[in-house]
Amino acid sequence: MNSSGSYYELYRGSSIGMSLIDTLDDLVHSGRLEPQTAMKVIATFDKSITEVLAEKVKAKLNFKGHLDTYRFCDDVWTFLIKDVNFKLDNQTTVQADKIKIVSCNAKKPGDPQ
């Protein structure tokens, strides 16, 4: 969440987020949904997915790779990592040529540090 109280829009680019946006777009273009209602649904999605992932996902993994690029802008860290090896909780390993990690502040404004 950013300092204005709204939630990050990161998950809109996920497969479920893109499907939701495509469906809402179709409904708006067919006249069955007002654009303002679609925007409210998307804002609710941003809030809900952030909260559910924070509360429900307990899986962990370790990874090693070569840090290619990093940056910090507007309270968002971005890391580009090459030749990555992931080790999952069940000891399964997965390899990737490159990954991008985007990390945002999970604290809501007014929450104690």
RAZIBEL-V580332 format. One record per residue. RES is the residue in one small letter. SS is DSSP state (H for helix, E for strand, C for the rest). PSI is psi as a letter, one per 40 degrees, with the letter a starting at -180 (NA if undefined). OMEGA is omega in degrees with one decimal (999 if undefined). Layout:
res = <RES & RES>
ss = <SS & SS>
psi = <PSI & PSI>
omega = <OMEGA & OMEGA>
This chain:
res = <m & n & s & s & g & s & y & y & e & l & y & r & g & s & s & i & g & m & s & l & i & d & t & l & d & d & l & v & h & s & g & r & l & e & p & q & t & a & m & k & v & i & a & t & f & d & k & s & i & t & e & v & l & a & e & k & v & k & a & k & l & n & f & k & g & h & l & d & t & y & r & f & c & d & d & v & w & t & f & l & i & k & d & v & n & f & k & l & d & n & q & t & t & v & q & a & d & k & i & k & i & v & s & c & n & a & k & k & p & g & d & p & q>
ss = <C & C & C & C & C & C & C & C & C & H & H & H & H & C & H & H & H & H & H & H & H & H & H & H & H & H & H & H & H & C & C & C & C & C & H & H & H & H & H & H & H & H & H & H & H & H & H & H & H & H & H & H & H & H & H & H & C & C & C & C & E & E & E & E & E & E & E & E & E & E & E & E & E & C & C & E & E & E & E & E & E & E & E & E & E & E & E & E & C & C & C & C & E & E & E & E & E & E & E & E & E & E & E & E & C & C & C & C & C & C & C & C & C>
psi = <i & i & e & e & e & i & i & i & e & d & e & d & e & i & d & d & d & d & d & d & d & d & d & d & d & d & d & d & d & e & e & e & h & i & d & d & d & d & d & d & d & d & d & d & d & d & d & d & d & d & d & d & d & d & d & d & h & e & i & i & i & i & i & i & a & h & h & d & i & i & i & h & h & f & f & h & h & h & h & h & h & i & g & h & h & i & h & i & d & e & e & i & i & h & i & i & d & i & i & h & h & h & h & i & h & e & h & i & h & e & i & i & NA>
omega = <178.7 & -172.2 & -179.7 & 179.0 & 176.7 & -177.3 & 176.9 & -178.4 & -175.1 & -171.4 & 175.0 & 179.3 & 177.2 & -178.2 & 179.5 & 178.1 & 179.1 & 177.6 & 177.7 & -178.7 & 177.2 & -179.7 & 178.5 & 178.3 & 177.6 & -179.6 & 178.2 & -178.7 & 178.0 & 177.9 & -178.2 & -179.1 & 177.1 & 178.7 & 179.7 & 177.8 & 177.8 & 179.4 & 176.9 & 178.4 & 179.6 & 178.0 & 176.8 & 175.9 & 179.1 & -178.6 & -174.1 & -176.9 & 177.2 & -178.3 & -178.4 & 179.6 & 179.5 & -174.9 & -169.3 & -175.7 & -178.1 & -178.8 & 178.1 & 173.8 & 173.7 & 177.0 & 174.7 & 178.7 & -180.0 & -180.0 & -178.5 & -176.7 & 171.0 & 176.5 & 177.6 & -177.6 & 177.7 & 179.2 & 178.7 & 173.5 & 173.3 & 179.2 & 172.3 & -173.2 & -179.6 & 176.8 & -172.6 & 172.8 & 177.7 & 173.0 & -176.4 & 179.4 & -177.3 & 177.6 & 173.9 & 176.5 & 179.5 & 179.2 & 176.4 & 178.0 & 178.6 & 176.5 & 175.0 & 176.9 & 175.5 & -175.6 & -178.0 & 178.0 & -178.8 & -179.0 & 175.6 & 177.3 & -178.9 & 176.6 & 176.6 & -179.5 & 999>
